[in-house]
Amino acid sequence: MAELKILVVDDSQTMRRIIVNTLNRVGYEDTTEATDGKDALMKMKEIPFDMIITDWNMPVMDGITLTDLLKHSKDLQDIPILMVTTRSAHEDIVAAIKAGVNGYIVKPFSPETLKDKIEQILADI
């Protein structure tokens, strides 16, 4: 598989570590971390990413706002976004999809779930 540059966005350092370690275990080793949506946007100015994995609930800028900004940006709208969050209500999933996420995983998740969802997103784009 081609090496993907993945940006992991979560305000929890522990959760970022879990996601990055899980990505490494399933073969995705080129990762960068951001603490919230604003931090993610700053890093995206420096590095071209192939995929964003973001939490929903974060201070400064949440994952839905980040998704909305990216999907309305001519230069960044095609980057696939996977939301990984504790929000499991049907209306939350619908809201995330309407905002433009390409996939949605509820925490906690297995390495297989993360790998399968990434592969499904890549197959769909």
Secondary structure, DSSP 8 states (H G I E B T S, - for coil): ----EEEEE-S-HHHHHHHHHHHHHTT--EEEEESSHHHHHHHHHHS--SEEEE-S--SSS-HHHHHHHHHT-TTTTTS-EEEEES---HHHHHHHHHHT-SEEEESS--HHHHHHHHHHHHHH-
